[in-house]
Amino acid sequence: MRHIIIRKINYNIGILCLLCLCLMFASCTRYTGNVTTTTTTTTGTGSSSNGSGATPLPPLAGGGTGTGSSGTGGGTVNPNIPQAYVQGFNFTDFTGGYININDSTNLLGNGSYTTLYAGTNVFKYKVSTTTYTTASYYLRPYSFYTYVVFKSPASVAGETLLWNDATTPAAGTAQVRFISLDPLTTASPITFKLTNYLDNVIVPNRTYLDNRTDSTQNYFRTITPGFSNVSFLYKDSTMLTFTQNFESGRKYTVFAGALSYIASSKGTLPINYYQIARHN
């Protein structure tokens, strides 16, 4: 979404003008992408992210093909057959990786939506020089999904599929949900915390890909739009904190991942990274 007394006064006026210009720039800057991409910037004890990707435009009807980094997807979708819409993200370091559906359509990895036939679909993802085949997923007719490929200390790549509630947030609100991509949280749950001038959202005891076994974790929480501070806590230790602008009318997912692990007096703790995906 700025010769003793006179020089001092001119100096102070110059500083004020410079500050005003900085504030104007900050207030005019808005988050226009749908996903952050990992950089080497660090916040607290983990790697943070910055940047943007293409704005997703969910198709309402009609056909379409997906274009992946390895080539162009095949087969035009017949609009007379029930469809589903899948948004793809590649959170690994391998820029040549791609996501393939039913060996025929490549899913875009930049957050755009690809139109697929509803029903059972086989998702494959390629990272490095090896192709990893996932289990089949059933896509409900005219439903929206997000498919994510990610890295972790336990594997060169993991994957998950999230169902997206396509309902538009109420006027003057934004919506967010939280997903752990860190295998360490299987045994040591993560707590997500989001705060701003009105909200103090605490989401405790989240575990690795718990959206797979608890479908309620796919739902979004309503928050006040604007800038919020988001923190990842493990064993009462804050491992990463960053600030994000959640725009009014938008839906987001905050993903918590791990780059590596460190030993501490409290046990094993992660060096975190985060990714933020926008869904509309």
Backbone torsions as a table, in degrees:
resi	resn	phi	psi	omega
1	MET	NA	NA	NA
2	ARG	NA	NA	NA
3	HIS	NA	69.5	176.5
4	ILE	-135.5	-61.1	-176.8
5	ILE	-73.5	-42.9	-176.8
6	ILE	-63.1	-45.2	-179.6
7	ARG	-64.2	-37.1	179.3
8	LYS	-65.0	-41.1	179.5
9	ILE	-66.0	-43.9	179.9
10	ASN	-63.6	-37.8	178.5
11	TYR	-62.2	-45.5	-179.7
12	ASN	-65.0	-39.2	178.3
13	ILE	-63.5	-40.0	178.7
14	GLY	-61.7	-42.5	178.6
15	ILE	-62.2	-43.3	179.6
16	LEU	-61.8	-41.8	179.0
17	CYS	-62.5	-43.0	179.3
18	LEU	-62.2	-42.3	177.8
19	LEU	-62.8	-40.5	179.8
20	CYS	-62.8	-42.0	178.7
21	LEU	-62.9	-40.4	178.6
22	CYS	-63.1	-42.6	-179.9
23	LEU	-65.6	-39.3	178.4
24	MET	-62.7	-42.1	179.1
25	PHE	-63.5	-45.1	-179.0
26	ALA	-63.3	-40.3	-176.5
27	SER	-71.8	-21.6	-178.5
28	CYS	-93.8	-8.3	-180.0
29	THR	-79.3	131.7	-178.8
30	ARG	-134.3	153.0	-179.6
31	TYR	-80.9	111.3	-173.8
32	THR	-109.3	-11.5	-178.5
33	GLY	-91.2	-179.0	-179.3
34	ASN	-114.2	-3.6	179.8
35	VAL	-157.0	140.1	173.1
36	THR	-84.9	149.5	178.1
37	THR	-116.4	141.9	-171.9
38	THR	-65.8	134.1	172.8
39	THR	-125.7	-173.5	-179.0
40	THR	-92.2	4.6	178.2
41	THR	-63.3	141.1	178.4
42	THR	-122.2	142.5	174.8
43	THR	-129.4	123.2	-177.9
44	GLY	64.5	-123.7	-176.4
45	THR	-106.3	12.3	-177.5
46	GLY	-137.7	169.4	176.9
47	SER	-81.8	131.5	177.4
48	SER	-100.4	-178.5	-176.8
49	SER	-131.2	157.9	178.9
50	ASN	-157.6	150.1	178.6
51	GLY	123.4	-174.3	-178.2
52	SER	-153.5	161.9	177.2
53	GLY	-124.1	-166.7	-178.1
54	ALA	-69.8	144.1	177.8
55	THR	-72.1	127.5	-178.8
56	PRO	-74.7	139.3	177.2
57	LEU	-124.9	90.4	-176.8
58	PRO	-58.8	128.3	177.6
59	PRO	-71.4	142.8	178.8
60	LEU	-94.9	-29.5	179.4
61	ALA	-168.7	172.2	175.4
62	GLY	91.2	-179.6	-174.2
63	GLY	-94.0	178.9	178.5
64	GLY	173.9	160.3	176.3
65	THR	-128.2	155.4	178.2
66	GLY	-100.8	147.6	177.6
67	THR	-120.1	118.8	-179.9
68	GLY	-101.9	173.4	-178.7
69	SER	-68.7	-16.4	-178.7
70	SER	-99.7	-3.9	-178.8
71	GLY	158.7	-168.8	-177.3
72	THR	-105.2	135.2	-179.7
73	GLY	-67.3	156.9	-177.5
74	GLY	-100.1	175.3	169.4
75	GLY	60.8	116.2	173.1
76	THR	-77.0	137.2	-178.5
77	VAL	-76.7	131.1	177.9
78	ASN	-77.1	117.9	-176.5
79	PRO	-67.5	-11.1	179.8
80	ASN	-85.6	-7.3	178.2
81	ILE	-105.4	136.4	-178.8
82	PRO	-50.7	136.4	-175.2
83	GLN	-118.6	163.6	171.1
84	ALA	-136.0	160.0	-173.5
85	TYR	-125.9	123.1	-173.7
86	VAL	-121.8	129.7	178.4
87	GLN	-101.3	126.2	-176.6
88	GLY	-110.6	142.9	175.6
89	PHE	-134.8	136.2	174.2
90	ASN	-111.1	105.7	-178.8
91	PHE	-100.0	18.3	177.7
92	THR	-91.6	175.4	178.4
93	ASP	-85.4	-8.8	-174.3
94	PHE	-89.1	102.6	-175.7
95	THR	-69.7	-19.1	179.1
96	GLY	-87.0	1.3	-179.5
97	GLY	-68.9	151.8	177.2
98	TYR	-146.7	163.1	-179.0
99	ILE	-116.6	126.6	-176.6
100	ASN	-116.3	139.4	179.1
101	ILE	-113.6	121.5	175.3
102	ASN	54.3	31.1	179.4
103	ASP	55.7	25.0	-177.1
104	SER	-136.4	-32.7	-176.1
105	THR	-124.4	129.0	176.2
106	ASN	-91.0	127.3	-178.5
107	LEU	-84.7	128.4	177.4
108	LEU	-59.8	139.3	-178.0
109	GLY	-101.8	14.9	-176.1
110	ASN	-108.8	12.2	177.6
111	GLY	98.0	-3.6	175.1
112	SER	-74.9	157.3	179.2
113	TYR	-92.4	140.2	175.2
114	THR	-115.7	136.4	179.5
115	THR	-84.7	126.8	179.3
116	LEU	-129.1	163.5	172.2
117	TYR	-72.5	140.0	173.7
118	ALA	-67.6	163.1	-178.4
119	GLY	109.3	-161.4	-177.2
120	THR	-78.3	128.5	178.9
121	ASN	-131.5	140.7	178.9
122	VAL	-99.1	119.9	-180.0
123	PHE	-98.3	131.4	173.5
124	LYS	-125.0	146.7	175.9
125	TYR	-136.3	141.9	-177.7
126	LYS	-115.0	122.8	176.1
127	VAL	-132.9	137.5	-173.5
128	SER	61.2	-131.6	-177.8
129	THR	-108.1	10.0	-175.9
130	THR	-117.8	139.1	175.6
131	THR	-96.6	126.1	179.3
132	TYR	-105.3	127.7	-179.2
133	THR	-100.0	130.9	179.7
134	THR	-95.6	174.9	172.6
135	ALA	-71.6	163.2	177.4
136	SER	-73.3	147.5	176.2
137	TYR	-121.1	139.0	175.0
138	TYR	-94.4	121.3	179.9
139	LEU	-101.3	120.6	-179.6
140	ARG	-71.8	145.9	-179.0
141	PRO	-57.9	136.1	174.8
142	TYR	56.0	36.9	176.7
143	SER	-112.9	160.2	-177.8
144	PHE	-113.2	140.1	-177.7
145	TYR	-137.4	160.6	170.8
146	THR	-125.3	126.2	179.1
147	TYR	-113.2	128.1	-173.0
148	VAL	-125.0	131.9	168.8
149	VAL	-108.8	132.1	-172.7
150	PHE	-143.0	165.5	178.3
151	LYS	-103.9	158.0	174.6
152	SER	-158.6	162.2	177.3
153	PRO	-62.3	-21.5	-177.6
154	ALA	-84.4	-18.9	-175.0
155	SER	-158.2	150.2	176.9
156	VAL	-65.4	-23.6	176.7
157	ALA	-164.1	139.6	171.0
158	GLY	-123.3	177.9	-178.3
159	GLU	-151.6	156.7	173.2
160	THR	-157.9	155.9	177.7
161	LEU	-119.7	130.2	178.7
162	LEU	-116.6	139.0	172.7
163	TRP	-85.7	135.0	-177.9
164	ASN	-108.0	121.4	170.2
165	ASP	-70.7	115.4	-173.9
166	ALA	-85.5	4.5	179.4
167	THR	-63.7	132.9	179.8
168	THR	-71.1	134.2	177.3
169	PRO	-58.3	150.5	178.0
170	ALA	-60.8	154.8	-179.1
171	ALA	-55.3	136.0	178.1
172	GLY	77.1	17.6	178.9
173	THR	-133.9	163.1	169.2
174	ALA	-126.0	168.0	178.9
175	GLN	-133.2	145.9	-177.6
176	VAL	-145.8	151.4	171.2
177	ARG	-137.5	167.4	-172.9
178	PHE	-129.6	136.4	179.9
179	ILE	-135.9	133.8	176.2
180	SER	-93.7	124.7	174.3
181	LEU	-104.2	12.6	-175.6
182	ASP	-100.3	114.3	179.7
183	PRO	-58.6	-24.6	178.6
184	LEU	-59.8	-28.6	-177.1
185	THR	-74.5	-2.4	171.6
186	THR	-61.4	-40.7	-179.9
187	ALA	-105.6	-26.0	-179.1
188	SER	-123.4	90.1	-174.5
189	PRO	-58.0	151.9	177.4
190	ILE	-100.7	148.1	172.1
191	THR	-112.8	127.5	175.6
192	PHE	-96.9	138.8	177.5
193	LYS	-132.4	130.3	178.0
194	LEU	-128.5	125.4	-179.1
195	THR	-133.3	144.8	170.2
196	ASN	-148.3	-164.4	-174.1
197	TYR	-69.6	-11.8	177.5
198	LEU	-122.8	-33.8	-171.3
199	ASP	-101.2	147.8	170.1
200	ASN	-138.8	83.6	-174.0
201	VAL	-95.0	123.6	177.0
202	ILE	-122.9	122.5	-179.3
203	VAL	-119.4	96.4	-173.8
204	PRO	-91.2	166.8	168.6
205	ASN	57.5	41.6	174.9
206	ARG	-90.7	139.7	-177.0
207	THR	-120.6	172.2	-174.4
208	TYR	-57.8	116.9	176.6
209	LEU	50.2	41.1	-178.4
210	ASP	-69.7	-9.1	174.8
211	ASN	-65.5	-18.6	180.0
212	ARG	-73.6	-33.6	-177.1
213	THR	-104.4	-16.4	179.1
214	ASP	-128.4	96.9	-173.7
215	SER	-63.1	-19.9	-179.9
216	THR	-66.6	-20.6	179.6
217	GLN	-73.3	-8.3	175.0
218	ASN	-81.2	-11.9	-176.4
219	TYR	-82.8	156.1	-177.3
220	PHE	-97.6	152.2	175.3
221	ARG	-105.5	141.5	179.2
222	THR	-84.2	131.6	179.4
223	ILE	-133.8	168.8	174.0
224	THR	-76.0	128.4	-179.7
225	PRO	-68.3	162.0	-178.6
226	GLY	114.7	-163.6	-176.4
227	PHE	-79.5	132.7	176.2
228	SER	-131.0	151.1	171.2
229	ASN	-93.8	130.5	-179.5
230	VAL	-118.9	133.4	-179.0
231	SER	-129.1	147.7	172.7
232	PHE	-110.1	124.5	-178.6
233	LEU	-119.0	132.1	174.7
234	TYR	-124.4	126.8	176.1
235	LYS	50.1	43.6	179.6
236	ASP	67.3	10.8	176.3
237	SER	-107.3	129.6	177.3
238	THR	-80.5	114.8	-175.0
239	MET	-96.5	-22.5	-179.8
240	LEU	-158.3	137.3	174.8
241	THR	-136.6	135.8	177.4
242	PHE	-147.7	166.5	179.4
243	THR	-113.6	135.1	-177.7
244	GLN	-136.3	141.1	174.7
245	ASN	-91.9	110.8	176.5
246	PHE	-97.1	108.9	-173.1
247	GLU	-75.2	148.3	177.7
248	SER	-61.1	136.0	178.8
249	GLY	83.5	-1.0	-177.4
250	ARG	-104.1	156.9	177.2
251	LYS	-119.8	136.1	-174.3
252	TYR	-133.9	155.3	166.1
253	THR	-122.5	130.2	173.9
254	VAL	-99.4	119.2	179.2
255	PHE	-104.2	132.3	175.5
256	ALA	-107.8	119.8	178.4
257	GLY	-122.9	177.2	-179.7
258	ALA	-128.3	134.4	174.7
259	LEU	-87.0	-37.3	-179.2
260	SER	-164.9	-178.8	179.9
261	TYR	-127.1	152.4	178.4
262	ILE	-130.9	152.6	176.0
263	ALA	-86.9	142.7	178.3
264	SER	-146.1	174.8	178.4
265	SER	-66.0	-18.9	178.7
266	LYS	-95.7	0.8	-177.3
267	GLY	109.2	-163.4	-178.4
268	THR	-72.1	132.5	178.3
269	LEU	-130.4	154.7	-176.8
270	PRO	-93.5	154.7	160.7
271	ILE	-93.1	105.3	-170.2
272	ASN	-83.6	155.7	162.3
273	TYR	-132.3	163.8	176.6
274	TYR	-132.7	156.7	171.9
275	GLN	-135.2	145.1	177.0
276	ILE	-126.0	124.0	178.7
277	ALA	-109.2	136.8	174.4
278	ARG	-105.6	140.1	-170.4
279	HIS	-110.3	-5.5	177.0
280	ASN	-150.0	NA	NA
